[in-house]
Every structure is written in structure tokens, then in C-alpha cells.
């Protein structure tokens, strides 16, 4: 199916507020409900009218209500599109953004059955765990397979956490990992996000809160910006750093104290597969002036997100909002560029003694400079989209689970 193939080709990570991918976005609270379209009539008037023309009316109205770039949608003749999906894609805004890339590379529509099936899959990559003489501090899990203490050439002790997926349950694993790192009296932390294409945003919030420590308490982690007709939602959609669990999983209840490291700098190992919720960790820590030293490659470049809306057997995921840090920055569609541009080696095991990214990070700890043969890539005159597809479809990823 052409549109499903297109969805699978448009990979990255997503961000969905409140009910995750499960519902239509909103409720009776006007602060969380998009206003109905005054131009095309409320999308609710057309919901469930499953003729082709009825579905097209729903799509046009719904995009006018929720789409981040609703006022830039091209004027097209709906009758020229045989399928509802083709009509949806024709409405998307693909003019160049500030980085020179198509503004919307992420919105998608596909059958609800396929959307749910993909949502239920595990996207944690199957990767070998790091081997070597460094002390492993925990058993492996899919999302957090390696936690250990490593030392720089001059003997500086650092924690190393390989974090591969912001999936449900990974927050509990991360809390356990950070406890073990905290109790190991390290001076630095290397957070390996090179394979992490995102997931639940609350996990990124917990991870960043554990890195930053008590000084970040109550400060803005991420602000979600909707279109200009949805100011109430933008105003009510701010996440804050906290020393306690805000969204509980199974092991650590809401309100549990997080193990905080209180670091002024963090080493992040990154690649083009580092996407969305993973990018939030980097961008949002920088928003409160934690120095994030990024080693490896440029991230995927996806500050946007969605709420799923189902109608007549199709699941719609138009871009609805953009995440910004405490300084108001969220314009990284060309990706977050590394401090030290280091080429990874697929023949080596991530986190092992021969891992070029980890080796570069440990060298930087001692010298404060990128190792010889590497270079800073934080400034580039030629922005490009991610060359490697993250393992998670674009509409999944930066998900915020409902509070419970």
C-alpha cells in the first residue's frame, strides 16, 4: 500500500500529548480542545461520514483546526484526488523551513489496524551488549542494556548508560541505572543515545531531571507550541524538571524520589538515529545551561509531534506542535550537530573499549578538546535531513502518557 510505504519511509520520532496515540486529542476542557474550524465547519460534523467526499471534508476541517501550519496549507481541488490519503498528503506544507528542508516531512495517515499493530510492536533495537573488563552494574534490559563505570586515560571515573528506547517501562530501568551510577561515585556520565529513536517524553523528562539535579527543580524542561488558534493548549503544555517521579510506571510510584547526579555537564553519544525524545534530553538540558557535549553524528532533527485522530478506518497524524526548551529554542530540523564529529564503527560493540565514540568522550574528559582527527560540527552551511532512518515511525516517539 503506497501510503503505508510512505509512512514507513518517513521515520523519526513523535510527540503526542495526553492520551498518547490512543485517541482523538482533547476532551471537554477548552484548554486542551482545539477550536472548531470557522472556515470549513467543525471536523466533528463530518466525523463518521465515510463516503469519500465526507472523509475529505473531515480531513480539510481537521487540518484547519489542529495542523501547526494550517494557514500555509495549499489551496487545491479535492476532486482531483481519488483517495482520501492522497488528498491528505497533498494538503501538507512542504515549502522550505529555516534550514532549507521541507517543512513537513513527518505527517502521516494509514489504516487504523496498521497504526495499532505498529504501536504495539517493540522498537528497541536488538544490539549486542558491551563487553570488556569494565564493571557492569546491572543485568541487561532491552531499553537499558548496559550500565557500568568506565575510566578515562587519566583515571577519571565516569558512568556509562546505554539507553536505546524511551518505551513504556524504560523509566523504571533508567531510575535503577542512575541509582547505581550515583552510588558508584562517578565524576561524569556518558549517556549513549546513538540508537535511541525516541518514545515517551516523560522518560526523557525523568532522565534529564536525574542528570541536572536539585538546582533544576521547577524549571522549564519543554514547552509545547501549538498553532496560533490553540493558545490555551500552548499555555497549559509545559513540562518542568522535578526531583520526583511525575508519571509512574510499575516499579517506582508517582512522587518517588529520583536519584539525581547534579551534573553541570553531560556526554551524549549520538547519531542520525538519535531522534525526538532523545533530542529533547540534549536540547532541554542545554536550555537550563547544562553543558551537553555531543559526540558522534548529527541527530535526526525532529522537534515536532502529533496526536492521533481516527476516522472511518484511517488514523491521522498531522504535525500539531513543536517542542521548545527553556530558552525558547526548538528549531533544529537539520539536527543537533555534535561537539566532536566522530565516525562510528559498526564492527565494534557500542560501549566497549574499542568503541570510537566512547573513546572520544573519555579523551575529551581529560583534555577538554575533541580528539585528534575529529572536528566540531556544530555549525554547518549545508543542512541535511537524517541519512539513516530511526527505528520508529515518525508518528510514534515523543509520547506523553496520561498522568496516573
C-alpha positions as CSV (number, residue, x, y, z in Angstrom):
1,X,0.0,0.0,0.0
2,X,1.5,3.3,-1.2
3,X,0.7,5.4,1.8
4,X,1.8,2.9,4.3
5,X,5.1,2.6,2.4
6,X,5.4,6.3,2.6
7,X,4.8,6.3,6.3
8,X,7.5,3.7,6.8
9,X,9.9,5.8,4.8
10,X,9.2,8.9,6.8
11,X,10.9,7.8,10.0
12,X,11.8,9.7,13.1
13,X,10.0,10.1,16.4
14,X,6.9,11.8,17.5
15,X,5.4,13.6,20.4
16,X,1.8,13.1,21.5
17,X,0.1,14.8,24.4
18,X,-2.3,13.4,26.9
19,X,-3.7,10.1,25.6
20,X,-0.6,9.2,23.6
21,X,-1.5,7.5,20.3
22,X,-4.8,6.2,21.6
23,X,-7.3,8.8,21.0
24,X,-8.6,11.9,19.2
25,X,-6.8,14.5,21.2
26,X,-8.6,16.6,23.7
27,X,-11.8,16.4,25.7
28,X,-14.2,18.8,27.2
29,X,-11.6,21.1,28.7
30,X,-11.3,24.1,26.5
31,X,-7.6,24.4,27.4
32,X,-7.0,21.1,25.8
33,X,-9.5,21.1,22.9
34,X,-8.8,22.7,19.5
35,X,-11.4,25.3,18.5
36,X,-13.6,24.1,15.6
37,X,-12.8,25.4,12.2
38,X,-14.8,28.5,11.3
39,X,-13.8,28.3,7.7
40,X,-14.8,24.7,6.9
41,X,-17.1,23.8,9.8
42,X,-16.2,21.7,12.8
43,X,-14.5,18.4,11.9
44,X,-16.9,16.7,14.3
45,X,-19.7,17.5,11.9
46,X,-18.0,15.2,9.3
47,X,-16.6,12.5,11.6
48,X,-18.1,9.1,10.8
49,X,-19.3,10.2,7.3
50,X,-17.4,7.5,5.4
51,X,-18.1,8.5,1.9
52,X,-15.0,9.7,0.0
53,X,-16.4,13.3,-0.1
54,X,-17.3,13.1,3.6
55,X,-13.9,12.0,4.6
56,X,-12.3,14.7,2.5
57,X,-14.4,17.3,4.3
58,X,-13.3,15.8,7.6
59,X,-9.6,16.0,6.6
60,X,-9.8,19.6,5.4
61,X,-11.6,20.7,8.5
62,X,-9.4,18.8,10.9
63,X,-6.2,20.1,9.4
64,X,-7.6,23.7,9.7
65,X,-8.2,23.0,13.4
66,X,-5.0,21.3,14.5
67,X,-2.2,21.5,11.9
68,X,0.7,23.5,13.1
69,X,0.9,25.2,9.7
70,X,-2.8,25.4,9.0
71,X,-2.5,28.9,7.5
72,X,0.0,27.7,4.9
73,X,-2.0,24.8,3.5
74,X,-2.1,25.0,-0.3
75,X,-5.4,25.7,-2.0
76,X,-6.2,22.5,-4.0
77,X,-9.1,20.9,-5.7
78,X,-10.2,18.0,-3.6
79,X,-12.0,16.4,-6.6
80,X,-8.6,15.8,-8.3
81,X,-7.6,13.2,-5.7
82,X,-9.2,9.8,-5.9
83,X,-8.2,8.6,-2.4
84,X,-8.6,10.3,0.9
85,X,-4.9,9.6,1.8
86,X,-3.7,11.2,-1.4
87,X,-5.7,14.3,-0.6
88,X,-4.3,14.4,2.9
89,X,-0.7,14.3,1.7
90,X,-1.4,16.9,-1.0
91,X,-2.5,19.3,1.7
92,X,0.7,19.1,3.7
93,X,3.1,22.1,3.8
94,X,6.4,21.1,2.1
95,X,7.8,24.6,1.5
96,X,11.4,25.0,2.8
97,X,11.8,25.7,6.5
98,X,14.5,27.9,8.0
99,X,17.1,25.2,7.5
100,X,16.1,24.8,3.8
101,X,14.4,21.4,4.3
102,X,10.7,20.6,3.6
103,X,8.7,21.9,6.5
104,X,6.6,18.8,6.9
105,X,8.5,15.6,6.5
106,X,6.6,13.7,9.2
107,X,2.8,13.9,9.0
108,X,1.1,10.6,8.0
109,X,-2.1,8.7,7.5
110,X,-2.6,4.9,7.4
111,X,-5.2,2.3,8.2
112,X,-6.0,2.2,11.9
113,X,-5.3,-1.5,12.1
114,X,-1.8,-1.0,10.9
115,X,-1.3,2.0,13.2
116,X,-2.3,0.0,16.2
117,X,-0.2,-3.0,15.2
118,X,2.9,-0.8,14.8
119,X,2.1,0.9,18.1
120,X,2.1,-2.4,19.8
121,X,5.4,-3.5,18.5
122,X,8.7,-3.1,20.4
123,X,11.1,-0.8,18.6
124,X,14.1,-1.3,20.9
125,X,17.0,-2.3,18.7
126,X,18.4,-5.8,19.1
127,X,22.0,-4.9,19.8
128,X,24.9,-6.7,21.4
129,X,25.8,-5.6,24.9
130,X,29.2,-4.0,25.6
131,X,31.9,-6.4,26.7
132,X,35.2,-5.9,28.4
133,X,36.7,-5.6,31.8
134,X,34.7,-2.5,33.0
135,X,32.4,-3.4,35.8
136,X,28.8,-4.0,34.7
137,X,26.4,-2.6,37.3
138,X,23.1,-4.3,36.2
139,X,21.5,-7.0,34.2
140,X,20.6,-6.1,30.7
141,X,17.2,-4.9,29.6
142,X,16.0,-4.1,26.1
143,X,15.9,-0.3,26.6
144,X,18.9,0.0,29.0
145,X,21.2,-2.9,28.1
146,X,24.4,-1.6,29.7
147,X,25.2,0.3,32.8
148,X,28.8,0.4,34.0
149,X,31.7,2.6,35.3
150,X,34.4,3.5,32.8
151,X,37.7,5.4,33.3
152,X,39.4,8.0,31.1
153,X,43.1,7.6,30.2
154,X,44.0,9.8,33.2
155,X,41.8,7.8,35.5
156,X,38.7,10.0,35.7
157,X,35.7,7.8,36.7
158,X,32.5,8.1,34.6
159,X,29.2,6.3,34.4
160,X,28.2,4.8,31.1
161,X,24.5,4.1,30.3
162,X,23.4,2.7,27.0
163,X,19.9,3.9,26.5
164,X,18.1,2.6,23.4
165,X,14.4,3.3,23.7
166,X,12.0,5.6,25.6
167,X,9.5,2.7,25.7
168,X,7.0,2.1,28.4
169,X,8.9,0.6,31.3
170,X,12.2,2.2,30.4
171,X,11.8,4.9,33.1
172,X,12.0,2.3,35.8
173,X,15.1,0.8,34.2
174,X,16.7,4.2,34.0
175,X,16.0,5.1,37.6
176,X,17.6,1.9,38.7
177,X,20.6,2.6,36.4
178,X,21.0,6.2,37.7
179,X,20.9,4.9,41.3
180,X,23.8,2.5,40.6
181,X,25.8,5.2,38.8
182,X,25.1,7.7,41.7
183,X,26.3,5.1,44.2
184,X,29.5,4.5,42.3
185,X,30.9,8.0,42.9
186,X,31.5,9.0,39.3
187,X,32.6,12.4,38.2
188,X,30.9,12.3,34.7
189,X,28.2,10.5,32.8
190,X,28.2,9.2,29.3
191,X,24.6,8.7,28.0
192,X,24.6,6.6,24.8
193,X,21.7,7.6,22.7
194,X,23.1,6.7,19.3
195,X,20.4,4.0,18.7
196,X,17.6,5.8,20.5
197,X,14.9,6.9,18.2
198,X,12.6,8.2,21.0
199,X,9.5,7.2,22.8
200,X,7.6,8.6,25.8
201,X,8.6,12.2,26.6
202,X,8.1,11.7,30.3
203,X,11.0,9.2,30.2
204,X,13.2,12.0,28.7
205,X,12.0,14.3,31.4
206,X,13.0,11.9,34.1
207,X,16.4,11.2,32.5
208,X,17.2,14.9,32.2
209,X,16.0,15.6,35.8
210,X,18.3,12.9,37.1
211,X,21.2,14.4,35.2
212,X,20.6,18.0,36.3
213,X,19.8,17.5,39.9
214,X,18.1,19.7,42.6
215,X,19.2,23.0,41.0
216,X,16.8,22.4,38.1
217,X,13.8,21.9,40.3
218,X,10.7,23.5,38.8
219,X,12.5,25.0,35.8
220,X,11.1,24.5,32.3
221,X,12.0,21.2,30.6
222,X,10.0,21.6,27.5
223,X,7.2,23.9,26.2
224,X,4.9,22.6,23.5
225,X,3.8,25.2,21.0
226,X,0.6,24.6,19.0
227,X,-0.8,26.8,16.2
228,X,-1.9,30.3,16.9
229,X,-5.5,29.3,17.3
230,X,-4.6,27.0,20.2
231,X,-3.0,29.4,22.6
232,X,-4.7,27.9,25.6
233,X,-3.2,24.5,24.9
234,X,0.3,26.0,24.4
235,X,-0.1,27.8,27.7
236,X,-1.0,24.7,29.6
237,X,1.5,22.4,28.0
238,X,4.8,23.0,29.8
239,X,6.8,20.2,31.4
240,X,9.1,21.0,34.4
241,X,12.2,19.4,35.8
242,X,11.5,17.6,39.1
243,X,13.3,15.6,41.7
244,X,10.4,13.2,41.8
245,X,8.6,10.7,39.5
246,X,5.8,12.6,37.8
247,X,4.5,9.8,35.6
248,X,4.6,6.4,37.2
249,X,5.3,3.0,35.6
250,X,5.3,-0.2,37.6
251,X,8.3,-0.1,39.9
252,X,8.6,3.5,41.2
253,X,5.3,5.2,42.2
254,X,4.5,8.8,41.4
255,X,6.2,11.0,43.9
256,X,9.2,8.7,44.4
257,X,12.5,10.5,44.8
258,X,14.7,10.3,41.7
259,X,18.4,9.6,42.1
260,X,20.0,12.8,40.9
261,X,23.6,13.3,39.9
262,X,23.6,17.1,39.8
263,X,26.0,17.3,36.8
264,X,27.0,20.6,35.1
265,X,27.9,18.7,32.0
266,X,26.8,15.5,30.2
267,X,28.4,13.5,27.5
268,X,25.9,12.2,24.9
269,X,26.8,9.7,22.2
270,X,24.6,10.4,19.2
271,X,23.9,9.6,15.6
272,X,21.3,10.3,12.9
273,X,19.2,7.7,14.6
274,X,19.0,9.8,17.8
275,X,15.6,11.4,17.4
276,X,12.8,13.4,19.0
277,X,12.5,12.4,22.7
278,X,16.3,11.7,22.7
279,X,16.8,15.1,21.1
280,X,14.7,16.6,23.9
281,X,17.2,15.4,26.5
282,X,20.0,17.2,24.7
283,X,18.1,20.4,23.8
284,X,16.3,20.8,27.1
285,X,19.3,20.3,29.3
286,X,21.0,23.0,27.2
287,X,18.0,25.2,27.9
288,X,19.0,25.3,31.6
289,X,22.7,25.7,30.8
290,X,23.8,22.1,31.5
291,X,26.7,21.6,29.1
292,X,25.9,18.8,26.8
293,X,29.0,17.5,24.9
294,X,27.6,15.6,21.9
295,X,30.0,13.0,20.5
296,X,29.4,11.2,17.2
297,X,27.0,12.5,14.5
298,X,24.1,14.9,13.8
299,X,20.8,13.9,15.3
300,X,17.7,13.3,13.1
301,X,16.1,16.8,13.5
302,X,12.6,16.3,14.7
303,X,11.2,18.8,17.3
304,X,7.6,18.2,16.2
305,X,4.8,15.9,17.3
306,X,1.2,14.6,16.9
307,X,-2.0,13.4,18.5
308,X,-3.7,10.5,16.7
309,X,-7.2,11.0,15.3
310,X,-9.1,8.1,13.9
311,X,-11.9,8.4,11.3
312,X,-13.5,5.8,9.0
313,X,-10.8,3.3,9.4
314,X,-7.9,5.7,8.9
315,X,-5.5,7.0,11.6
316,X,-4.3,10.6,11.0
317,X,-1.1,12.0,12.4
318,X,-0.7,15.6,11.2
319,X,2.1,17.6,12.9
320,X,0.4,19.6,15.7
321,X,3.1,21.1,17.8
322,X,6.8,21.9,18.3
323,X,8.8,21.4,21.5
324,X,11.0,24.3,22.8
325,X,13.4,24.4,25.7
326,X,13.5,27.0,28.5
327,X,15.3,29.4,26.2
328,X,12.6,29.1,23.5
329,X,14.8,27.1,21.2
330,X,13.3,24.2,19.2
331,X,14.5,25.0,15.6
332,X,16.7,22.1,14.9
333,X,15.1,20.5,11.9
334,X,18.6,19.9,10.4
335,X,19.5,18.0,13.5
336,X,21.6,18.8,16.6
337,X,25.2,18.8,15.5
338,X,27.9,17.2,17.6
339,X,30.6,18.9,19.6
340,X,33.0,16.3,18.2
341,X,32.2,14.8,14.9
342,X,33.4,11.2,15.3
343,X,32.7,8.4,12.8
344,X,31.2,5.3,14.4
345,X,32.5,1.8,13.6
346,X,29.8,-0.8,13.1
347,X,32.3,-3.6,13.6
348,X,32.9,-2.5,17.2
349,X,30.4,-3.1,20.1
350,X,28.9,0.1,21.5
351,X,30.3,0.9,24.9
352,X,33.3,-1.4,24.5
353,X,37.0,-0.4,24.9
354,X,37.2,-0.1,21.1
355,X,34.1,2.0,20.7
356,X,35.3,5.2,18.9
357,X,32.5,7.4,20.3
358,X,33.1,6.3,23.9
359,X,36.8,6.6,23.4
360,X,36.4,10.1,22.2
361,X,34.2,11.1,25.1
362,X,36.7,9.8,27.6
363,X,39.5,11.6,25.9
364,X,37.5,14.8,26.0
365,X,37.0,14.5,29.7
366,X,40.8,14.7,30.2
367,X,41.7,17.3,27.6
368,X,38.5,19.4,27.2
369,X,39.1,19.2,23.4
370,X,38.0,17.0,20.6
371,X,40.5,14.2,20.0
372,X,42.9,14.5,17.1
373,X,41.3,13.6,13.8
374,X,37.8,14.7,14.8
375,X,36.3,18.1,14.4
376,X,33.5,20.2,15.7
377,X,30.3,20.0,13.5
378,X,28.1,22.3,15.5
379,X,28.0,24.8,12.6
380,X,27.2,23.7,9.1
381,X,26.3,25.7,5.9
382,X,24.5,22.7,4.3
383,X,21.7,21.4,6.4
384,X,20.5,17.9,5.5
385,X,17.8,15.5,6.7
386,X,18.8,12.4,8.6
387,X,20.5,9.9,6.2
388,X,19.7,6.9,8.4
389,X,16.1,6.1,9.3
390,X,15.5,5.7,13.0
391,X,13.7,2.5,14.0
392,X,10.4,4.2,15.0
393,X,7.8,5.6,12.6
394,X,7.5,9.4,12.6
395,X,4.2,9.5,14.5
396,X,5.5,7.4,17.4
397,X,8.1,8.6,19.8
398,X,7.8,11.7,21.9
399,X,4.7,10.4,23.6
400,X,3.5,11.8,26.9
401,X,1.4,9.2,28.8
402,X,-1.6,10.3,30.8
403,X,-0.9,11.0,34.5
404,X,-2.0,8.2,36.7
